[in-house]
Amino acid sequence: MESAGFRSMPMHEYKNALAVAQAELGRLDAKSEVIAHRRAQLQQTIAALKTLMNIQEADERTLTDTIRIVVKAANGYLSAAEVLRGAMSMGATFSGKNPIASIVTILGRLVRDGELERQRGTIKARFGVKTEGRR
C-alpha cells in the first residue's frame, strides 16, 4: 500500500516537495516568533493597565511567568533593573527584601534552562529571548 501516493513519485519530485515543505516551515517559524513577541507585548500592556486600574487578576502569574513576558515583549536585551521595572509595572509582588536579587536569580535559571540568553560582549548583564537566529 502506498502512503499518500509518495512511493510512485520520481526522486526529483521528492526533493522539490521537501524543499517546499522546509521553506514553508521556515516562514511559519518566523511568523510564530513575531506573534509570540506581540502577544508578550500585549500581555504586558494589559497587566500594566489592570494594575493602574486596581483590577485584580483572577489567575495570578508567577514571578517567573511575568519575567518571561517582560523579556519577550522587549525589543532587544534588558538589564535586570529593566526587567524589575517591567515586572513591577505588571503588578508583580515580591516576598523577599531584595526584589532585584529575585529577578537576577530567575533570569539566571532561565538562561541555564535555555529559554533566555545573556548578551555577549557587555560588562553589564543583559538578557533576551533565545531565537532561532541566536541559538
N, C-alpha and C positions, 0 to 999 in steps of 0.2 A: 504494500500500500504506500502510495506517495504522500508525503506530508506537505500539504498546501501547494502541491504542484511544483515544488522546487527541484525535485530529482531530475526532471526531464529538461531542465534549463541548461544551456551551454555555460561553460565556466565564465566567460566574459560577462554574461548576464548576472551571475552570482556576484562578480566583482562590482558591477555597476550598482546592483541592489545594496551591497554592503556600503559602498561609498555614499549612496543617497541616505541610507539609514544613519550612518555615522554623522553626516553633515546635519541632518535634522536633529539628532540628539545634541550635537554641539550648540545649535541655535536654541533649543529648548533649555539647555543648561544655562546659557547666557541670560535668557529671559527670566528663568527662575531666580537667578541672583538679583536681578533688577527688582523683581516682585518682592522678594524677601527683604531687600533694603527698604523699599517703600512701605511695606507692611510694618516694619520696625519703626519707621518714622511716624506713621500714623498711630501706632500703639503708644509711642512716647508722647505724642501730642495729646491724645485722648486722656491718658493718665495725668498729664500735667494740668489739663483743663479741669478734670474732675477734682484734682487736688485744690486748685484755685477756687472751685465752686463748692468745696466741702462735701463732695459726693463720695460716699464710702464705696469701695469696691466690694462686691459680694464675694468674689473669688480672689482673695489677696494673693499677689505674686510673691514668690520667694525673692530674696535679695539677688540670688544668682540669676533668676529669670529677668529681673529688672536690669541687671548689668548687661546681660546678653542683648536686650532690646536697645539699651543706650549705645552700645558699641556697634551693633548692626545698623542703627539709624544714622551713625556718623558718616560724614564724607571724609574718610581718611582715618588716621590714627588719633587716639585720645590719650591724654595723661590720666593717671589715677585720679587726680583732683577734678579733671573734667568729667570723668565717669561719676565721681561722687556728686558733683553738681547736677548732672543729668538724673541720677537716681533719686536725689532729694526732690528735684522738680516733679518727679513722678509719684512722690509721696512715700518713698521708701523710709522705713524706720530702722533704727539701729539699737540693738540691745546693749552693746558694749560702750565703753567710754571713748574709744578711738575709731570713729567710722572709717577713716582713711585706711587704717590697718585692715579692717574687714574687707574693704574694696580691693586692696593690694593682694590679700590672701586669695580671694575668689578669682581675681584676674590671673594670678599665678597658676591656680588649679586649672582654669580654662585653657591656659597656654599649654600646660603639661598634658591635658586631655586632648589637645589638638583642635579645639574649637576656635581659639584665637591665636594670634601670633604677636610677637613683640617686634617692634620696628627695629631694624638693624641700623647700626651706624650712628646712633644717638646716645648721648650721655644720659639724658632723662628718659626713663622708661615710658614708652608709648605703645598702645595696644590697638589692634584692629582685627577684623574678621578675616579668617583664612579663606581665600578664594581660590578657584582653580588655577588662576594665573600665578598665584603666590605659593602654591603647595610644593 
